[in-house]
Amino acid sequence: MKQLILPALLLASPLLAACEPETPRTLTVTAEGWAMEPAHYAVMELSIAARAETRAEALEQAQALFTTLEEQLPQLEGLESFDLRTQDLDIQQDCPRGQNRTIFVGAPCDALAYVVSQDIKITLSPTSLAGNMASLANELGVLNVELGDFVSANTEALGRAAAQHAFTNARESAAMMAEASGLELGEIISIQPSSDYFRSPPLPSDPEMIVVTGERITPARQINIAPEDVREIRQIEVVFELVDPAPASND
């Protein structure tokens, strides 16, 4: 029986090899695409601070300034939407030289005063009013104002458009390389992100439309802002199958 099995296996092995699928020929292309549109919102960061002999007094002063901003900033002339979010609240001791300056358990100092600081993020439209918003905030008592970014209201759609542009570029490049090799593009084997060069920071939420019933405010010093368009860039890697050209028709 052993003499019969061995020849049978030897005869079967070429048949098994013939049934194995061929490894597909592939071409991998990395391409970049982009999309642009006018900015819808400006994002600003404000920092307020108050200093007093007691912690309670410093907190009271900081709260008074915050209330003023919350009431007055939405009154800016020409404002269409406004969203204000508080961020980090920090309380520090103004300590004598050589003593610890930050309040934490186990390390108090003979405080000369207390300093309260509060970070605020504002999202507003139209974007052209970002300069006037910064100017008004400064007039109301804010020392530090930073213009963070200009963002799109349709970040996801803009990203999809950039990715589609990247895919179009990838297919065009792959088709040229395949043609140079005497082949054609077949099925798409895989598509995956290669890199996102730039992503607009997401908004905390859709800014609420404001309704102002009182008198609008125009800052004494007006600052014109002309933001550039928001640009989204995507980079993808696409693997194409390479196939032999279709035979020419006799018609």
Steps between C-alpha positions, in 0.01 A plus 500: 500500500783736574633457145161601360454807724829665417446515123147624559630791706764578244239506227264719705754768592512666151121510501494672841755755384291577195201578723683756717386857424755727338635786710342816356722767357446823691594866492502714815454876462508771766323820397393828654181694454351817639183707519441863590209720602449834676527489880170510686617559859787666682628340821651730764659439838478757779669506839364704790677558830426664836725568801387575857611455860262209559396210284132597530569855379707376205226256401240776529699731272554225245130415505408865448725524194364173362142622544585821314649301210206261492256790478691742277687288244182361337392861441778555244369680192443264207535177698300205361592213732685481831602213726696546825658214697702523821812289531772485767448688829819552696561647848850587608658665800723801461762375745801677646827435320629150565165350598286268291270693266243236407222386728501125561444286809786512748684804364331826602686829515453837667307633203536867414199467269303254291485490120207341317522431128237360263535383139209555262444373147269689265367385163338769288383594155544675268875448505564860395400611850778311677716812517219714639416229754860500621498879519174509697625233742810708562290810567295302755810398697644187335879515486574199277303424185615242244341429165513120501376392158245531223290191445238361267145415597525195273826342614387142426376586150819692428707202614302266273554732204874506570509120523310468171749734334784288639342185355459663158866597503598148608305337217643737239857435617445125517346493149803676353742261671299196392488620140876553501537136605267375228230407751163633618345570838273230636311486828579721799652274766516749788471868589624641828597841639869571476512831685284801587719803459246742643182459692287792606431495873144383561254748638376428855151504354307696243515861626162628603342789312465801726214743519602842626226734614719777638732745330783354298863578591774617267853497647691825502780336302369293211726229357419358158558127455505323162555128570631262236288210383498186711711231331470129578772261378477121487757241400396144416667177393323296231596151384383416145504165326691493170355297212588430140336732246174382352543358147421741222158460337484386135201725430 
